[in-house]
Amino acid sequence: MSDVKVIDACNTYCPGPLMELITYMKQAKVGETLELLSTDNGTAVDVPEWVNKIGHELISSEQVNDVWHIQVKKMK
């Protein structure tokens, strides 16, 4: 399994975390997995909606303490 690139968007607010993910996703290769860290609760809704719209794969989404850990695999 390849390394997961972690994007720390903690202490930024909507739409910051999603914009960070989009920026890194554009640079990622197909098949790579990115993990977004965010303290903004809106991220838990915004990211899965974007992932479904674009066609990537949501690997996991969980909140640990106050931080959301959302893993997304680039599919195209």
C-alpha positions as CSV (number, residue, x, y, z in Angstrom):
1,M,0.0,0.0,0.0
2,S,1.3,3.4,-0.9
3,D,1.9,6.2,1.6
4,V,-1.1,8.4,2.5
5,K,-0.4,12.1,2.1
6,V,-1.8,14.1,5.1
7,I,-3.3,17.5,4.5
8,D,-3.5,19.5,7.8
9,A,-6.4,22.0,7.4
10,C,-7.1,22.2,11.2
11,N,-8.2,25.6,12.4
12,T,-9.4,26.7,9.0
13,Y,-13.1,27.1,8.2
14,C,-15.4,26.4,5.3
15,P,-14.5,26.3,2.5
16,G,-10.8,26.2,3.4
17,P,-10.5,22.5,4.2
18,L,-12.3,21.5,1.0
19,M,-10.2,23.9,-1.1
20,E,-7.0,22.4,0.4
21,L,-8.2,18.9,-0.5
22,I,-9.0,20.0,-4.1
23,T,-5.6,21.6,-4.5
24,Y,-3.7,18.5,-3.4
25,M,-6.1,16.2,-5.3
26,K,-5.2,18.0,-8.5
27,Q,-1.5,17.3,-7.9
28,A,-2.1,13.6,-6.8
29,K,-1.8,10.7,-9.2
30,V,-4.7,8.3,-9.8
31,G,-4.8,5.7,-7.1
32,E,-3.2,7.9,-4.4
33,T,-4.9,8.4,-1.1
34,L,-5.1,11.7,0.7
35,E,-6.1,12.2,4.3
36,L,-7.6,15.6,5.2
37,L,-7.4,16.7,8.9
38,S,-10.0,19.3,9.8
39,T,-11.5,20.9,12.9
40,D,-14.5,22.3,10.9
41,N,-17.5,20.1,11.3
42,G,-18.9,21.2,7.9
43,T,-16.0,19.2,6.4
44,A,-17.8,16.0,7.3
45,V,-20.6,16.9,5.0
46,D,-18.8,19.0,2.3
47,V,-16.0,16.5,1.5
48,P,-18.2,13.4,0.9
49,E,-20.6,15.5,-1.3
50,W,-17.7,16.7,-3.4
51,V,-16.1,13.2,-3.6
52,N,-19.4,11.8,-4.9
53,K,-19.9,14.6,-7.4
54,I,-16.3,14.3,-8.8
55,G,-16.1,10.5,-8.8
56,H,-13.3,9.8,-6.3
57,E,-13.6,7.2,-3.5
58,L,-14.3,8.0,0.1
59,I,-12.2,5.6,2.1
60,S,-13.0,6.7,5.6
61,S,-14.4,9.6,7.6
62,E,-14.1,9.7,11.4
63,Q,-13.9,12.2,14.1
64,V,-11.1,11.7,16.7
65,N,-11.5,14.2,19.5
66,D,-12.1,17.5,17.7
67,V,-10.4,16.5,14.4
68,W,-12.0,15.0,11.4
69,H,-9.8,12.4,9.6
70,I,-11.2,12.0,6.0
71,Q,-9.4,9.7,3.5
72,V,-10.1,10.1,-0.2
73,K,-8.7,8.0,-3.0
74,K,-8.2,9.7,-6.4
75,M,-10.0,7.6,-9.0
76,K,-9.5,9.7,-12.2
